[in-house]
Amino acid sequence: MGMFLLRLVATLLHIGLVFALAPLLMGLVTKLRARLLGRRGPPVVQPYRNLRRLLHKTTLVPDTATDLYPIWPFVCFTATAGAAMLVPGFSLGLLTANVGDFITLIGLFALARGATMLAGMESGFGFGGAAAAREALFSVFAEAALLVILISFVLIAHSPTVDGVAAAFRNGQLGISVSLGFALAAMLAVALTETGRIPADNPAGHLELAMVHEAMLLEYSGRFLLLFEYAAMLRLMVWMCLIGTVFFPFGMARAGEILTWPGGLVLWAGKLGAMAVVLSLFEIGTAKMRVFRVPEFLGVAVLLGVLAGVFLFVAARIGG
């Protein structure tokens, strides 16, 4: 009973921290990017202010929208929130460990993406429809890359869950490092596309013809836009937690051992800070791709995922 209570508290702590710190993480990335470009930039708490401002703004509905117009923001946010609760952050062994498998995560990501695409086409707005078509094209390659990466993970950990993969990687041998490097590069490419970051998209851009994620939300306002914006912040947090947990699981806390929590929390904060710095450095040193080059970029991710699986299979055959 005591072990269950500790795991319950750790799970609730994880969920609370993820939802509370997601806007702060987005603000940190924006601030670092501005400072690296020689500008002062907005304060790191600006995303909280933006969400509060949207909360008090009037919600407008286009005359051409259907009755499903208000549903898509809730679907997108719910799916992203579900993924945020399933991906561990500072600790392994949470109550959600057994249901936090990659197939479920891929499905939740697809559901959130589909809701956003349908939202972009709701009002018949030209830019929204074009952006939804681009997002549909990107999703084909992104999901394919995630599936082939999953094959590599299952070959290593013999488990499709994030906890199982992280536990296996923590005890991994040097012989699988090349395959893990390919898998990491592939997952980073997918993460950049899924979160709408450079080179796939520019979150700070305002040119409708080149926008993808933001162009689908141009007709939303008020609380509906708040849900989409908060979901985007959660999505960045989820992907950073996923990459940090899977590829850098060392030193993570164990939910049933409370004495390991402080170290796990400090390490988790350090990993998020390091990834925010790396993301900012990458974005200021990389130009945004043309829209029709993004499928090629994701195609390389698919190829790297396949190579990771092939090398692991060959290594297992030779070792056997």
C-alpha positions as CSV (number, residue, x, y, z in Angstrom):
1,M,0.0,0.0,0.0
2,G,2.8,2.4,0.9
3,M,4.5,1.7,-2.5
4,F,1.3,2.5,-4.3
5,L,0.9,5.8,-2.5
6,L,4.4,6.8,-3.3
7,R,3.9,6.0,-6.9
8,L,0.6,7.9,-6.9
9,V,2.2,11.0,-5.4
10,A,5.1,10.8,-7.8
11,T,2.6,10.5,-10.7
12,L,0.6,13.5,-9.5
13,L,3.8,15.5,-9.0
14,H,5.0,14.7,-12.5
15,I,1.6,15.7,-14.0
16,G,1.5,18.9,-12.0
17,L,5.0,20.0,-12.9
18,V,4.6,19.2,-16.6
19,F,1.4,21.2,-16.9
20,A,2.8,24.1,-14.8
21,L,6.2,24.4,-16.4
22,A,5.3,23.9,-20.1
23,P,4.7,27.6,-20.7
24,L,8.0,28.4,-18.8
25,L,9.9,26.1,-21.0
26,M,8.5,27.8,-24.1
27,G,9.4,31.2,-22.6
28,L,12.9,30.0,-21.8
29,V,13.5,28.8,-25.4
30,T,12.2,32.1,-26.8
31,K,14.3,34.1,-24.3
32,L,17.5,32.2,-25.1
33,R,16.9,32.5,-28.8
34,A,16.5,36.3,-28.5
35,R,19.6,36.7,-26.3
36,L,21.7,34.6,-28.7
37,L,20.6,37.0,-31.5
38,G,21.6,40.0,-29.5
39,R,18.1,41.1,-28.5
40,R,16.6,41.4,-25.1
41,G,13.6,39.3,-25.9
42,P,10.4,38.9,-23.8
43,P,10.5,37.7,-20.2
44,V,10.5,34.0,-19.7
45,V,7.0,34.3,-18.1
46,Q,5.5,35.9,-21.2
47,P,3.7,32.7,-22.2
48,Y,1.8,32.7,-19.0
49,R,0.7,36.3,-19.7
50,N,-0.3,35.4,-23.2
51,L,-2.5,32.6,-21.9
52,R,-4.1,34.8,-19.4
53,R,-4.8,37.5,-22.0
54,L,-6.4,34.9,-24.3
55,L,-8.5,33.6,-21.4
56,H,-10.1,37.1,-21.1
57,K,-10.5,37.8,-24.8
58,T,-13.8,37.4,-26.7
59,T,-14.1,34.1,-28.7
60,L,-15.2,34.8,-32.3
61,V,-16.6,32.2,-34.6
62,P,-16.5,32.7,-38.4
63,D,-19.9,32.6,-40.2
64,T,-18.6,29.9,-42.5
65,A,-17.6,27.5,-39.7
66,T,-19.5,24.3,-38.9
67,D,-20.9,23.2,-35.6
68,L,-17.7,21.2,-35.0
69,Y,-15.6,24.4,-34.9
70,P,-15.5,24.6,-31.0
71,I,-14.7,20.9,-30.7
72,W,-11.3,20.7,-32.3
73,P,-9.4,22.8,-29.7
74,F,-10.6,20.5,-26.9
75,V,-9.7,17.4,-28.9
76,C,-6.2,18.7,-29.7
77,F,-5.6,19.7,-26.1
78,T,-7.0,16.5,-24.6
79,A,-4.8,14.3,-26.8
80,T,-1.7,16.4,-26.1
81,A,-2.5,16.4,-22.4
82,G,-2.9,12.6,-22.4
83,A,0.6,12.2,-24.0
84,A,2.0,14.6,-21.4
85,M,0.7,12.4,-18.6
86,L,2.1,9.2,-20.2
87,V,5.7,10.3,-20.8
88,P,7.8,10.2,-17.6
89,G,9.9,13.2,-16.7
90,F,11.9,13.0,-13.5
91,S,11.0,9.5,-12.4
92,L,10.5,6.0,-13.8
93,G,7.9,3.6,-12.4
94,L,4.9,6.0,-12.4
95,L,1.4,4.6,-12.3
96,T,1.1,5.4,-16.0
97,A,4.2,3.3,-16.9
98,N,2.3,0.3,-18.2
99,V,0.1,2.3,-20.5
100,G,2.8,4.7,-21.7
101,D,3.7,2.8,-24.8
102,F,4.9,4.3,-28.1
103,I,1.9,3.0,-30.0
104,T,-0.4,5.0,-27.7
105,L,1.8,8.1,-28.0
106,I,1.9,7.9,-31.8
107,G,-1.9,7.6,-31.8
108,L,-2.3,10.6,-29.4
109,F,0.1,12.7,-31.5
110,A,-1.9,11.8,-34.6
111,L,-5.2,12.6,-33.0
112,A,-3.9,16.1,-31.9
113,R,-2.5,16.7,-35.4
114,G,-5.8,15.6,-37.1
115,A,-7.8,17.9,-34.9
116,T,-5.5,20.8,-35.7
117,M,-5.8,20.0,-39.4
118,L,-9.6,19.9,-39.3
119,A,-9.6,23.2,-37.4
120,G,-7.6,24.8,-40.2
121,M,-10.2,23.7,-42.7
122,E,-13.2,24.6,-40.7
123,S,-13.8,28.1,-42.0
124,G,-12.8,27.5,-45.6
125,F,-9.9,29.9,-45.2
126,G,-7.3,29.4,-48.0
127,F,-4.2,29.6,-45.9
128,G,-5.6,27.2,-43.3
129,G,-6.5,24.6,-45.9
130,A,-3.0,24.9,-47.5
131,A,-1.3,24.5,-44.1
132,A,-3.5,21.5,-43.3
133,A,-2.5,19.9,-46.6
134,R,1.2,20.5,-45.8
135,E,0.7,19.0,-42.3
136,A,-0.9,15.9,-43.7
137,L,2.1,15.4,-46.0
138,F,4.5,15.9,-43.2
139,S,2.6,13.5,-40.9
140,V,3.0,10.6,-43.4
141,F,6.8,10.7,-43.0
142,A,6.8,11.6,-39.3
143,E,4.6,8.7,-38.3
144,A,6.6,6.3,-40.6
145,A,9.8,7.5,-38.9
146,L,8.4,6.9,-35.4
147,L,7.2,3.4,-36.3
148,V,10.6,2.4,-37.6
149,I,12.3,3.9,-34.6
150,L,9.9,1.9,-32.4
151,I,11.1,-1.3,-34.1
152,S,14.6,-0.4,-33.0
153,F,13.5,0.2,-29.4
154,V,11.6,-3.1,-29.2
155,L,14.7,-4.9,-30.5
156,I,16.7,-3.4,-27.7
157,A,14.3,-3.4,-24.8
158,H,11.8,-6.1,-25.8
159,S,9.2,-3.6,-24.6
160,P,7.1,-0.9,-26.3
161,T,6.7,1.2,-23.2
162,V,8.8,4.3,-22.6
163,D,9.7,3.0,-19.1
164,G,10.9,-0.3,-20.5
165,V,13.0,1.3,-23.2
166,A,14.5,3.8,-20.7
167,A,15.4,1.0,-18.3
168,A,17.1,-1.0,-21.1
169,F,19.0,2.0,-22.4
170,R,20.2,2.8,-18.9
171,N,21.9,-0.6,-18.8
172,G,22.9,-0.6,-22.5
173,Q,26.2,-1.7,-23.9
174,L,28.6,0.2,-26.1
175,G,27.8,-2.1,-29.0
176,I,24.4,-0.5,-29.6
177,S,25.6,3.1,-29.5
178,V,25.7,3.5,-33.3
179,S,22.2,2.3,-33.7
180,L,21.1,4.6,-30.8
181,G,22.8,7.5,-32.6
182,F,20.8,6.9,-35.7
183,A,17.6,6.5,-33.7
184,L,18.3,9.8,-31.8
185,A,18.9,11.7,-35.0
186,A,15.7,10.4,-36.5
187,M,13.7,11.2,-33.4
188,L,15.1,14.7,-33.2
189,A,14.1,15.4,-36.8
190,V,10.5,14.2,-36.1
191,A,10.4,16.2,-32.9
192,L,11.4,19.4,-34.7
193,T,8.6,18.8,-37.2
194,E,6.0,17.9,-34.7
195,T,6.7,20.9,-32.5
196,G,6.8,23.3,-35.5
197,R,10.4,24.4,-35.0
198,I,13.1,25.3,-37.5
199,P,13.9,23.9,-40.0
200,A,10.4,22.5,-40.6
201,D,8.6,25.6,-39.5
202,N,9.3,28.9,-37.9
203,P,7.2,29.6,-34.8
204,A,8.2,33.3,-35.0
205,G,7.3,33.7,-38.6
206,H,4.3,35.8,-39.8
207,L,4.3,35.0,-43.6
208,E,1.1,33.1,-44.2
209,L,2.4,31.4,-47.4
210,A,5.3,29.8,-45.5
211,M,3.5,29.1,-42.2
212,V,2.3,25.6,-41.3
213,H,1.2,25.1,-37.7
214,E,0.2,28.8,-37.1
215,A,-1.6,29.2,-40.4
216,M,-4.2,26.5,-39.3
217,L,-5.1,28.6,-36.3
218,L,-5.5,32.0,-37.9
219,E,-9.3,31.9,-37.6
220,Y,-9.3,31.0,-33.9
221,S,-9.3,33.4,-31.0
222,G,-10.0,33.7,-27.3
223,R,-10.2,30.5,-25.2
224,F,-10.2,28.3,-28.3
225,L,-6.8,29.7,-29.3
226,L,-5.7,29.4,-25.7
227,L,-6.2,25.6,-25.9
228,F,-4.2,25.4,-29.1
229,E,-1.4,27.5,-27.7
230,Y,-1.2,25.6,-24.5
231,A,-1.2,22.3,-26.4
232,A,1.8,23.6,-28.4
233,M,3.6,24.3,-25.2
234,L,2.8,20.9,-23.8
235,R,3.9,19.3,-27.1
236,L,7.4,20.8,-26.7
237,M,7.6,19.7,-23.1
238,V,6.4,16.1,-24.1
239,W,9.0,15.8,-26.8
240,M,11.9,17.0,-24.6
241,C,10.8,14.7,-21.8
242,L,10.6,11.8,-24.2
243,I,14.0,12.4,-25.7
244,G,15.5,13.0,-22.2
245,T,13.9,9.9,-20.7
246,V,14.7,7.5,-23.6
247,F,18.2,8.5,-24.6
248,F,19.5,10.1,-21.3
249,P,17.8,8.0,-18.5
250,F,20.7,8.0,-16.2
251,G,20.1,9.3,-12.7
252,M,16.3,9.3,-13.0
253,A,14.4,8.8,-9.8
254,R,12.3,5.7,-8.9
255,A,8.7,6.5,-8.0
256,G,8.7,4.0,-5.1
257,E,11.8,5.5,-3.5
258,I,11.2,9.0,-2.3
259,L,14.8,9.7,-1.4
260,T,15.7,9.5,-5.1
261,W,13.1,12.2,-6.0
262,P,15.3,15.3,-5.3
263,G,18.1,14.1,-7.5
264,G,15.7,13.1,-10.3
265,L,14.0,16.5,-10.2
266,V,17.3,18.3,-10.4
267,L,18.5,16.1,-13.2
268,W,15.2,16.6,-15.1
269,A,15.5,20.4,-14.8
270,G,19.0,20.2,-16.0
271,K,18.1,18.1,-19.0
272,L,15.3,20.4,-20.0
273,G,17.6,23.5,-19.6
274,A,20.3,21.8,-21.7
275,M,17.8,20.9,-24.4
276,A,16.4,24.4,-24.4
277,V,19.9,25.8,-25.0
278,V,20.7,23.3,-27.7
279,L,17.4,24.0,-29.5
280,S,18.0,27.8,-29.3
281,L,21.5,27.4,-30.7
282,F,20.3,25.1,-33.5
283,E,17.5,27.5,-34.5
284,I,19.7,30.6,-34.8
285,G,22.3,28.6,-36.8
286,T,19.8,26.9,-39.2
287,A,17.6,28.4,-41.9
288,K,14.0,27.4,-42.4
289,M,13.6,24.9,-45.2
290,R,11.3,25.5,-48.1
291,V,8.0,23.7,-47.5
292,F,8.6,21.1,-50.2
293,R,12.0,20.2,-48.7
294,V,10.5,19.1,-45.4
295,P,9.4,15.6,-46.7
296,E,13.0,15.0,-47.8
297,F,14.2,16.0,-44.3
298,L,11.7,13.5,-42.8
299,G,12.6,10.9,-45.4
300,V,16.2,11.0,-44.0
301,A,14.7,10.4,-40.6
302,V,12.9,7.3,-41.9
303,L,16.1,6.1,-43.4
304,L,18.1,6.6,-40.2
305,G,15.4,4.7,-38.3
306,V,15.6,1.8,-40.7
307,L,19.4,1.8,-40.4
308,A,19.2,1.7,-36.7
309,G,16.9,-1.3,-36.8
310,V,19.1,-3.1,-39.4
311,F,22.3,-2.6,-37.4
312,L,20.6,-3.9,-34.2
313,F,19.3,-6.9,-36.1
314,V,22.7,-7.7,-37.6
315,A,24.4,-7.2,-34.2
316,A,21.9,-9.5,-32.5
317,R,22.5,-12.2,-35.2
318,I,26.3,-11.9,-34.9
319,G,26.1,-11.9,-31.1
320,G,23.8,-15.0,-31.2
